[in-house]
Amino acid sequence: MESAEHLRNKCAACYRQFNRMEHLVEHMRTSYHSDHEPMCGICRKHCRSFESLREHLIGPLPKAECERIFKERGCHICLNILGSRNALRSHLNACQLPRTNGLAYRMANLGIYDNTRNYENAGGRVVALACKMVGGGSDGSLDLCARVCLIDEYENIIFHTYVKPQLPVTHFRYETTGIRPEMIMDAPGVRQVQRKIQEFLCNGEAMWKIRPKGGKARILVGHGLDHDLRCLEVDYPGTMIRDTAKYPPLMKTSKLSNSLKYLAKAYLGYEIQTGIQDPYEDCVATMRLYKKMKYQSHNNKVEDIPLATENRNNFASWRSNELERMSPDELLRISASDYYCWCLDS
């Protein structure tokens, strides 16, 4: 039997136990537990990522009771627990998303498509960006952007074009890109595409005026956006970027990025990037992942935390002796996340 003192020093979020109350307080200072973390629907344990929650439910060493219930009525995609097996069957029909529709996929292969004018002065919209790279340099290892696609939150194509790199292409990587020399021969250059995308994202606002809340600038969704924007020479504020490769709940337990192919299979329920890859399909996958995370149900959706990647908690204004008199539940209530939860975009 666990002692009452031991239980008193048990973290209300991750259930770690500490010999002394001050050790629990220090743990809460550095753990940044909050209602925005993925949580087991059975034992209510908080996990740092969905991969950690997956291991808790069906990993090599799962919690036995949680594993048993999850196998009966747990969704392997969103990791939620349903009320019955019938409810689970109905839920899976909506949770397992289909691949991109064929018409939009064919449109994305037409070449240059520019619908940005129809989106002028439409503030607050969310858009997704994806690029495909060919190889430059003597060994073809230098990434050069040769194709770019931009879609809205309803999966409609806003802008699509092939891109003519500034440097000579030494490897077209045809097996994955499907790009041939004639496709980029008369394509617009990187600078022209960069100007078009930057103006569209800023939506009439000066770069230095862009703020996370309000304004007309658009939220940009993607996977590995640092690399894509660097290849396109596009500069955009980090507070307006939602990157599925860097979003903590979608990362590995070792805090490394998951591939977009894995994320689509694990959290959307279908496969992408089989054979020749299309940037439209990548855009759709990242947009769906973003919306899935955005509409997560959390108890506290008004948490006032920074959009920048800076750590912050609510313990600094409290004295140690005051914190040590609090219960684990009270400590959890004043704890805040160290990342910006996408549900706050709602």
C-alpha positions as CSV (number, residue, x, y, z in Angstrom):
1,M,0.0,0.0,0.0
2,E,1.3,3.5,-0.9
3,S,1.8,5.7,2.2
4,A,-0.3,8.9,2.5
5,E,2.9,11.0,2.4
6,H,4.0,9.3,-0.8
7,L,0.6,10.0,-2.4
8,R,0.7,13.6,-1.3
9,N,4.0,14.0,-3.3
10,K,2.6,12.4,-6.4
11,C,2.4,14.5,-9.5
12,A,-1.2,15.1,-10.6
13,A,-0.2,15.0,-14.3
14,C,2.4,12.3,-15.0
15,Y,1.9,10.4,-11.7
16,R,5.6,10.5,-10.8
17,Q,6.2,10.2,-7.0
18,F,8.7,12.1,-5.0
19,N,10.1,11.6,-1.5
20,R,9.8,15.2,-0.5
21,M,7.3,17.9,-1.4
22,E,10.1,20.4,-2.6
23,H,11.1,17.8,-5.2
24,L,7.6,17.7,-6.5
25,V,7.5,21.5,-6.7
26,E,10.8,21.6,-8.6
27,H,9.4,18.9,-11.0
28,M,6.4,21.1,-11.6
29,R,8.6,24.1,-12.3
30,T,10.4,22.4,-15.1
31,S,7.8,19.9,-16.5
32,Y,5.4,22.6,-17.8
33,H,2.4,20.2,-17.4
34,S,-0.9,21.7,-18.5
35,D,-4.4,20.8,-19.8
36,H,-3.0,21.1,-23.4
37,E,-0.9,17.9,-23.1
38,P,-2.2,14.6,-24.6
39,M,-4.0,12.7,-21.9
40,C,-5.0,9.1,-21.4
41,G,-8.8,8.8,-21.5
42,I,-8.7,6.0,-19.0
43,C,-6.3,6.9,-16.1
44,R,-6.1,10.6,-17.0
45,K,-2.3,10.5,-17.1
46,H,-0.7,13.4,-19.0
47,C,1.9,12.6,-21.7
48,R,4.4,14.9,-23.4
49,S,3.4,13.8,-26.9
50,F,1.0,11.5,-28.6
51,E,3.8,9.0,-29.2
52,S,4.3,8.9,-25.5
53,L,0.6,8.3,-25.0
54,R,0.6,5.6,-27.7
55,E,3.4,3.8,-25.8
56,H,1.4,4.2,-22.6
57,L,-1.6,2.5,-24.2
58,I,-0.1,-0.1,-26.7
59,G,3.6,0.2,-26.4
60,P,6.2,-2.4,-25.3
61,L,5.3,-1.9,-21.6
62,P,1.8,-0.4,-21.5
63,K,-0.3,0.1,-18.4
64,A,-2.2,-3.2,-18.3
65,E,-5.7,-1.8,-17.5
66,C,-5.4,1.0,-20.0
67,E,-4.2,-1.4,-22.7
68,R,-7.1,-3.8,-22.1
69,I,-9.8,-1.0,-22.3
70,F,-8.0,0.6,-25.3
71,K,-8.1,-2.7,-27.2
72,E,-11.8,-2.9,-26.7
73,R,-12.9,0.6,-27.6
74,G,-9.9,2.8,-28.3
75,C,-9.3,4.6,-31.6
76,H,-5.8,3.8,-32.9
77,I,-5.7,7.1,-34.9
78,C,-6.7,9.8,-32.4
79,L,-6.1,7.6,-29.3
80,N,-9.5,8.6,-27.8
81,I,-11.6,6.1,-25.8
82,L,-15.2,5.6,-27.0
83,G,-18.2,4.6,-24.9
84,S,-18.8,1.3,-26.7
85,R,-17.6,-0.8,-29.7
86,N,-20.5,0.5,-31.8
87,A,-19.5,4.1,-31.0
88,L,-15.9,3.2,-32.0
89,R,-17.1,1.8,-35.3
90,S,-19.0,5.0,-36.1
91,H,-16.1,7.1,-34.9
92,L,-13.6,5.4,-37.2
93,N,-15.6,6.3,-40.3
94,A,-14.9,10.0,-39.5
95,C,-11.5,9.7,-37.9
96,Q,-9.9,7.7,-40.8
97,L,-9.7,10.3,-43.5
98,P,-9.6,9.5,-47.3
99,R,-6.7,10.4,-49.6
100,T,-6.9,13.7,-51.6
101,N,-9.6,13.7,-54.2
102,G,-8.5,13.0,-57.8
103,L,-9.8,16.2,-59.4
104,A,-7.7,18.5,-57.2
105,Y,-4.7,16.1,-57.6
106,R,-4.9,16.4,-61.4
107,M,-5.3,20.2,-61.2
108,A,-2.1,20.4,-59.2
109,N,-0.3,18.8,-62.1
110,L,-1.4,21.3,-64.7
111,G,1.6,23.6,-64.2
112,I,1.1,27.2,-63.3
113,Y,-2.1,27.9,-61.4
114,D,-2.6,31.2,-59.6
115,N,-5.8,32.0,-57.7
116,T,-4.3,34.4,-55.2
117,R,-6.4,37.4,-56.3
118,N,-9.6,35.7,-55.1
119,Y,-8.1,35.6,-51.6
120,E,-7.1,39.3,-51.4
121,N,-8.2,41.1,-48.3
122,A,-9.4,37.9,-46.7
123,G,-7.7,38.2,-43.3
124,G,-7.3,35.4,-40.8
125,R,-7.2,32.6,-43.3
126,V,-4.9,29.6,-42.8
127,V,-2.9,28.3,-45.7
128,A,-0.5,25.3,-46.2
129,L,2.7,25.3,-48.2
130,A,4.8,22.4,-49.6
131,C,7.7,22.2,-52.0
132,K,9.5,19.6,-54.0
133,M,13.2,19.7,-54.4
134,V,15.6,18.7,-57.1
135,G,19.4,18.3,-56.7
136,G,22.1,20.8,-57.4
137,G,25.9,20.8,-56.9
138,S,28.5,18.3,-58.1
139,D,26.8,15.3,-56.4
140,G,23.2,16.5,-56.6
141,S,22.8,16.7,-52.8
142,L,22.0,20.5,-52.7
143,D,18.3,21.0,-52.5
144,L,16.8,23.4,-55.1
145,C,13.1,24.2,-55.1
146,A,11.5,23.1,-58.4
147,R,7.8,23.0,-57.5
148,V,5.6,24.7,-54.9
149,C,2.0,24.4,-53.9
150,L,-0.2,26.6,-51.6
151,I,-3.7,25.6,-50.5
152,D,-6.4,27.0,-48.3
153,E,-8.0,25.4,-45.2
154,Y,-10.6,23.7,-47.4
155,E,-7.9,22.0,-49.5
156,N,-8.5,24.3,-52.6
157,I,-5.4,25.2,-54.6
158,I,-4.4,28.8,-54.3
159,F,-1.1,28.8,-56.1
160,H,0.9,26.1,-57.8
161,T,3.9,26.3,-60.1
162,Y,7.1,24.7,-61.2
163,V,10.1,26.8,-60.3
164,K,13.3,27.4,-62.3
165,P,16.2,27.2,-59.8
166,Q,19.0,29.8,-59.9
167,L,21.7,27.1,-59.9
168,P,22.1,24.4,-62.5
169,V,20.2,21.2,-61.7
170,T,22.4,18.1,-61.6
171,H,19.9,15.5,-60.4
172,F,16.1,15.8,-61.0
173,R,15.3,13.0,-58.5
174,Y,12.6,11.9,-61.0
175,E,11.7,8.7,-59.0
176,T,10.2,10.9,-56.2
177,T,9.6,14.3,-57.8
178,G,8.4,13.3,-61.3
179,I,10.1,16.5,-62.5
180,R,11.7,16.6,-66.0
181,P,13.9,19.3,-67.5
182,E,11.2,20.6,-69.8
183,M,8.9,21.3,-66.9
184,I,11.1,23.9,-65.4
185,M,12.6,25.3,-68.6
186,D,10.1,28.1,-69.0
187,A,9.0,28.2,-65.3
188,P,9.2,31.4,-63.2
189,G,12.4,31.9,-61.3
190,V,12.8,31.6,-57.5
191,R,12.7,35.4,-56.9
192,Q,9.4,35.8,-58.8
193,V,7.8,32.9,-56.9
194,Q,9.3,34.2,-53.6
195,R,7.8,37.6,-54.1
196,K,4.4,36.2,-55.0
197,I,4.2,33.9,-51.9
198,Q,5.6,36.6,-49.5
199,E,3.1,39.2,-50.6
200,F,0.3,36.7,-50.3
201,L,1.2,35.6,-46.8
202,C,1.7,39.1,-45.5
203,N,-1.7,40.1,-47.2
204,G,-0.8,43.8,-47.3
205,E,0.8,44.1,-43.9
206,A,4.4,45.2,-43.5
207,M,6.6,42.4,-42.0
208,W,7.4,44.4,-38.9
209,K,3.7,45.0,-38.2
210,I,2.6,41.4,-38.3
211,R,1.3,40.2,-34.9
212,P,0.1,36.7,-33.8
213,K,-3.4,37.9,-33.0
214,G,-5.5,40.1,-35.3
215,G,-4.2,41.7,-38.4
216,K,-4.5,40.4,-42.0
217,A,-1.4,38.2,-42.3
218,R,-2.0,34.5,-42.8
219,I,-1.1,31.5,-40.6
220,L,1.3,29.3,-42.6
221,V,1.1,25.5,-42.1
222,G,3.6,23.0,-43.3
223,H,6.1,20.3,-42.5
224,G,9.8,21.3,-42.2
225,L,8.9,24.8,-43.1
226,D,12.3,26.2,-42.2
227,H,13.9,24.3,-45.0
228,D,11.1,25.1,-47.6
229,L,11.2,28.8,-46.8
230,R,14.9,29.0,-46.9
231,C,15.0,27.3,-50.3
232,L,12.3,29.8,-51.5
233,E,14.2,32.7,-49.8
234,V,10.9,33.7,-48.0
235,D,11.1,35.4,-44.7
236,Y,8.1,35.1,-42.4
237,P,7.6,35.5,-38.6
238,G,7.8,32.4,-36.6
239,T,4.7,33.3,-34.6
240,M,2.6,32.9,-37.8
241,I,4.1,29.4,-38.6
242,R,2.5,26.1,-37.6
243,D,5.1,23.4,-38.4
244,T,4.0,19.7,-37.9
245,A,7.7,18.7,-37.7
246,K,8.2,20.9,-34.7
247,Y,4.9,20.7,-32.8
248,P,5.7,19.0,-29.5
249,P,2.6,16.7,-29.3
250,L,3.4,15.3,-32.8
251,M,7.1,14.7,-32.1
252,K,8.8,11.5,-31.1
253,T,9.3,10.7,-27.4
254,S,13.0,11.6,-27.9
255,K,11.9,15.1,-29.1
256,L,12.9,14.4,-32.7
257,S,10.6,15.1,-35.6
258,N,8.4,12.4,-37.2
259,S,8.3,12.2,-41.0
260,L,5.1,13.6,-42.7
261,K,4.6,10.1,-44.1
262,Y,4.4,8.6,-40.7
263,L,2.2,11.4,-39.3
264,A,-0.3,10.9,-42.1
265,K,-0.5,7.2,-41.5
266,A,-0.6,7.4,-37.7
267,Y,-3.0,10.3,-37.2
268,L,-5.0,10.6,-40.5
269,G,-5.2,6.9,-41.3
270,Y,-3.9,6.8,-44.9
271,E,-0.6,6.7,-46.7
272,I,1.1,9.4,-48.7
273,Q,4.4,9.8,-50.6
274,T,4.1,6.4,-52.3
275,G,5.9,6.6,-55.7
276,I,6.1,10.0,-57.3
277,Q,5.3,12.6,-54.6
278,D,3.0,15.6,-55.1
279,P,3.3,18.8,-53.1
280,Y,-0.5,19.2,-53.1
281,E,-0.9,15.9,-51.2
282,D,1.7,17.1,-48.7
283,C,-0.2,20.4,-48.2
284,V,-3.5,18.5,-47.6
285,A,-1.8,16.2,-45.0
286,T,-0.3,19.1,-43.1
287,M,-3.5,21.1,-43.2
288,R,-5.5,18.1,-41.9
289,L,-3.0,17.5,-39.1
290,Y,-3.2,21.1,-38.1
291,K,-7.0,21.1,-38.0
292,K,-6.9,17.8,-36.0
293,M,-4.7,19.4,-33.4
294,K,-6.5,22.7,-33.5
295,Y,-9.8,21.1,-32.6
296,Q,-8.4,19.1,-29.7
297,S,-10.7,19.3,-26.7
298,H,-8.9,20.9,-23.7
299,N,-10.3,22.2,-20.5
300,N,-8.4,25.5,-20.6
301,K,-8.5,27.2,-24.0
302,V,-7.8,30.7,-22.8
303,E,-4.4,30.1,-21.5
304,D,-2.3,33.3,-21.9
305,I,1.0,31.9,-23.1
306,P,3.5,33.3,-25.6
307,L,3.4,32.4,-29.3
308,A,7.2,32.5,-29.5
309,T,9.2,29.4,-28.6
310,E,10.1,30.6,-25.1
311,N,9.5,28.7,-21.9
312,R,7.3,30.2,-19.2
313,N,5.5,29.0,-16.2
314,N,3.4,30.5,-13.4
315,F,5.6,29.6,-10.5
316,A,8.0,32.6,-10.5
317,S,5.6,34.8,-8.5
318,W,5.1,32.2,-5.7
319,R,7.5,31.6,-2.8
320,S,8.7,28.1,-2.2
321,N,7.0,27.6,1.2
322,E,3.7,28.7,-0.4
323,L,4.1,26.2,-3.2
324,E,5.0,23.4,-0.8
325,R,1.7,23.9,1.0
326,M,-0.3,23.4,-2.2
327,S,-1.8,20.0,-3.2
328,P,-0.6,18.3,-6.4
329,D,-3.9,19.3,-8.1
330,E,-3.4,23.0,-7.1
331,L,0.2,22.9,-8.5
332,L,-1.1,21.5,-11.8
333,R,-3.8,24.3,-12.0
334,I,-1.1,27.0,-11.9
335,S,1.3,25.2,-14.3
336,A,1.4,26.3,-17.9
337,S,2.6,24.8,-21.2
338,D,6.0,25.7,-22.7
339,Y,4.6,25.6,-26.2
340,Y,1.7,27.3,-28.0
341,C,-1.1,24.9,-28.3
342,W,-2.8,25.1,-31.7
343,C,-6.3,24.9,-30.1
344,L,-5.7,28.5,-29.1
345,D,-6.0,29.5,-32.8
346,S,-9.7,28.8,-32.4
